[in-house]
């Protein structure tokens, strides 16, 4: 990654690290985002007794860690590998992948305008990171909110070329959430009543899929979680209402 954050990470911050040395009771790493050295004690590698530390880490392996303590005087960071949840690890890896996408775009634009990639990166990060947490989040605003990079203090030619390439290479993000609709009717035309209720659930942002007898999966798609949750809520409530009005049983379970 080209991005190197200034200063030191905060306690409990999640960081990407590269293993540099594996010792008997500790692991030494490079905290990539800050270009600092760090250490993981064997007790923070994994829960339980560790017979061979190399079963968990090896030199050059990239890992996600949690910051335990920072020593600014020594420029050293104490880290934990075992305290990272799978969700935290996945989110951090995704964050890094997103920033790498932004860096690839910058590299392409730099070559196109005949600029030095590091100089271009510095110009963008110095201006854009005052308002955004990452370059990728800024680039997504260009796509989703149609903001112009020319409003920032960057070269006009760079702003135009970058804006065009961003719109070519990045697509608006969409959130997908699911739930399960449980419906049952003992009426002779019960199948038709279920179909009628399902029609109330399906719209431009929500789809329905048969899972098993009396069970249907509802999936909502939207630009963010709030909108997706609202779509799913309205659709499920409409289906449950229609089913109950017809004398059937209905319940929605969020997954």
TORPATOR-298949 format. One record per residue (C-alpha): x, y, z; residue in one letter. Coordinates in steps of 0.1 Angstrom, whole numbers, plus 5000, padded with zeros to 4 digits. Example, Ala and Ser with C-alpha at 12.3 -4.5 7.8 and 13.67 -1.06 7.14 Angstrom:
2
512349555078A 513749895071S 
***
This chain:
255
500050005000X 501250354992X 499250505021X 501350555052X 499550705082X 501350955103X 501950915141X 500950605160X 497850375159X 495350405188X 494750135214X 492349875201X 492849985165X 492849715139X 495949715117X 497549515088X 500949375096X 503649175078X 505548915099X 509248985098X 510648745124X 509348445144X 511048375177X 510348105203X 508048325225X 507248625203X 506648735167X 507949065153X 506049245126X 505949555105X 502749755110X 502349835073X 499950135075X 502250325099X 505650185089X 506350095125X 507749785142X 505549575164X 505649265186X 503148985194X 503848785225X 503148415222X 500248455246X 498548685221X 498948455191X 496048215198X 493948095228X 495147785247X 498547625247X 500747675216X 503247395209X 504647545177X 504247915170X 504947855134X 501647665131X 500048015132X 502548255117X 505548245093X 507848515079X 506348745053X 502748635062X 500248925062X 498048925092X 495449145109X 496149245145X 494649455173X 496749725190X 497249665227X 499749925237X 501850195220X 505350315231X 505950645212X 509450685227X 510550345213X 508350375183X 507050025192X 503649865192X 502349565212X 499849365192X 497449075195X 496448825169X 494048615190X 491848915199X 490748975163X 487348835154X 486648695120X 484348985112X 487149235121X 489649055100X 487349035070X 486449405073X 490049515075X 491049295045X 488149445026X 489249795035X 492749725023X 491549574990X 489449884985X 492350114990X 494449904967X 491749964940X 492150334945X 495950304942X 495650114909X 493450394895X 496050654907X 498850454890X 496950444857X 496050814857X 499650904867X 500950724836X 498350874814X 499151234824X 502951164825X 503251224863X 505151044890X 502850814909X 504250904943X 503951274936X 500351234924X 499451014953X 500851274978X 498951554961X 495751354963X 496151234999X 497251575012X 494051724999X 491451454999X 492251295033X 491451615051X 487851535043X 487851155039X 489150865059X 490450695027X 490950774990X 488550494981X 485650655001X 486250974982X 486350794949X 483050624957X 481550964964X 482551064928X 480550764916X 477550764939X 477051134946X 478651274914X 480951504933X 483651684913X 487251644923X 487951994909X 486552144941X 489652024959X 493052194956X 494451954930X 495652004895X 492652054871X 494051814845X 494551544872X 491051614886X 489351564853X 491351254842X 490951094876X 487151164877X 486651004843X 488650694852X 486950654886X 483550654869X 484750394844X 486350154869X 484150184900X 480450104903X 477950214929X 478049994960X 474949794970X 473949635002X 472149295003X 470349175034X 467948875039X 465248745061X 462848445061X 459148465056X 457148185073X 453648145059X 451047875062X 447347845053X 444947545059X 442347685034X 441547475002X 443147754982X 446047805005X 448647804978X 446948094960X 446748284993X 450448244999X 451148364963X 448948674970X 450948755001X 454248704983X 453248954956X 452949214984X 456549144994X 458149164960X 459049504945X 461949674927X 464249644957X 463049304972X 463048964957X 461548634971X 462748274968X 461147944978X 463247775005X 461047485018X 457447415026X 456047735042X 459447915041X 460448185017X 463648395016X 463248775012X 466348964999X 466549344998X 469049534977X 469849904983X 472650164984X 473150135021X 471949935051X 469350185063X 467550185030X 467849805027X 466449755062X 463549985054X 462749795022X 462849465039X 460649585068X 457949725046X 457849415023X 457749165051X 455049365070X 452949385039X 453149015033X 452448915069X 449449155070X 447849005038X 448448655049X 446848705083X 443948895068X 443248585048X 443148365079X 446648225075X 449648225097X 452648445090X 455948545106X 459048725094X 462548635108X 465448865101X 468648675091X 
***
